[in-house]
Amino acid sequence: MKVDVKTTDGKKMTRTAATEPVGTALRIAPGFSATTTDEAAGIETTLDAIYNPEQGRYIVTTIVNRGIRPGFDEVALRHTAPQAILQAAIPHCIAVHLEHGWTTIAELSATDGRIIPEWLATAVSKRGTKTERMEVIQILYGASALAGLPPTKTVQLELGIPHRTASDWISKARTAGYLKGMSYTPGRQPDD
């Protein structure tokens, strides 16, 4: 899904907009506006979201659907999928500090549909990469939890590891302080 992400004051989202510290090496934008267009249905959807520190995730505050051409799909207009838009937008709103400076997760990601590049996933899944692994867990957990998605599943899929290993690594990252300001409650999340 292609999404145009802007700051709450309408500027293009960049790493400099990520000012809210979470975890040990992440910063996030305190809020954003994301717009996507479904050309087939003829509908444009824009949502606004803000970071809620008590819940440790972004909360959708506004959803606007509008038909952009004659004959738009009226049924689709009434059914919005905010979770998919959040999932696509959030990598643009999270900045991570790497050796060459701050970069957004969207800039870091080399492949559509992934949060981190495959080479990085392979590298941190090896034995003896504890610090690097915790930093990647922080990125994956943050991108998932901030969108209200199950982080363990994200870690499992992105790193190609069993569920039990993903849970263990997340627990270790939380104990080490890498996941401060981010949380996920298992089960159905409230509709935002």
N, C-alpha and C positions, 0 to 999 in steps of 0.2 A: 504494500500500500504506500503510495507516494503521499507525503504529508508536508505542508508548509507550516513551519513552526515559528512563531513570533513571541517576543517578550510581551508583557502585559501592557507596555506603552506603544506597541505596534512595530517595534524594530525587529529586524531579522535576528533570530536566536543564534548566538555565538557563545563560545566558551567564556567570554567576559561577562555574560549575563548570569552565569552560574556563580552566585555569591554566598549561598547558604551552605555552610559546612555540614557534612554528614559523614559518618564513618571516620577513618583516619586520613584518607587521601582523596575524598570526593567532595565536590561542591555541586550544588544543584541550583537551578533557577527557582526563585520563590514562587513563580507562577508563569503560565504561558497560555497562548492561544494557538490552536492547531486547526488547520483547514485541509480537508481532502475532498476530492471530487470523484464521484462515481459516474463516469461518462455514459455507461450503458443505461443507468437508471435516470440520468439527467438531474442528479441531485448533488448539491454541495453541502457539506456538513462542517460546521465550525464548533469547536468546544473550547471552553476556558477552564483551566484547572489551577488550583493553588496547593502548595505543600502544607500539610497539616502535621506539625511536629508531634502532637499527641498520638496521632494514628500512624505516624511514620510512613506516610504515602501521600500521593497527590489525590485531591478531591475535586471532582468535576463540579463546577459551579454554574455553568451555562452550556446549553446545547442548542444550536440553531441549524435547522435543516431548511433548505430552500430549493425549489425547482429552478434549474438554470436554462431550460429550453422548453419550447412547447411540447406537449405530450410526455412530460416527465412521468415516472412511475409513482403514482399517488400512494400506493400501498407501501413502497419502500420509503417514502417521505415520512411515514408515521413510525417507522422502525429504525431506530438509530443503534449502532453498535459502538458505544463509547469506549469499550475495553480495547477494541482493535485500534482505534485512533490513538488512545493513550499509549498502547504498546509501541506503536510506530513513532510517536512524538517524543517519548521520554529519553531515548538515547541522545537526542539533540539537546536535552536540558541537563544532562549530567556531564560534568567535567572531571577528569581524573588527572592527577599530577604524575607525569612520567619523567624520565631522565632529561628530555628536551623541553619540558615545560607543561603547561596545561593544554589538554585537548578534550574534545567531547567524545563520548562513546560512539556517536555517529561517525565522527572523523576517524576513529580508531578502527571501526569495523570495515573489513575489506570485502565482505560478501553480504549480499541481500539476504535477509532472513536470519542472520546471525548477529549476536551482540558483540562477540569478540572474534578476531580472525582465527582460522583453524590452526595456524602455526602456533599461536599463543596457547590455545586449548591443549594441543599436543605437548607443548613444553611444560606447562604447569601440572599436567597429569603424571609426570615422571616423579620418581622418588627423589627426595632431597631438595625440592624447590619450595620450601615452606613459606618464606616471606612472599615470593612471587605468587604462590598459590593463594595465600590469604588475600592479597591485593586483587586477584582475579575473582575470587569468591565475593569480595566486596562489590566489585563492578556488577557481576551477574545478579547477586542478591539485590543490590540497589535498583538496577534496571527493572527487575521483576517485582519486588515488594512495593516500590514506589508507584507501580501501575496496578497494584492489587492482584497480581498474578502469583501463583505458587513458586517461590524461589527454589525449592528443592528440585522440582521438576526442571526448571530452567538450568540449574547447575548440572543436573544429570544429563540433559540433552546436549548442552553446549560443550561439556567436557567428555562426553561419551563414557560416563562412569555409572556404576550401579547406584540405585536409590540410597542404599545404606551408606555408601561412601560419601555421597553428596550430603546427606544429613550429618554425618560425622564431621566433614570439612566445614560445614556451616556452623556447627556447634563450636568447633575450635576457633573459627574466625570471630564468632560472637564473644567467646571467652577472652580472646586476645584484644577485644575492643574495636575490631574492624567494622562492626555493624551498628555502631551508635547512631541513633536518629532514624533507623529504618526498622520496620517490623511488619510481620505478616501474620494474620490470624487464619489458621486453616479453616476450611469450610466455605460456604457461600458468602461472598462479600456483599455488603449492602449495595443496592443500586444507587449510583451517584447521579 
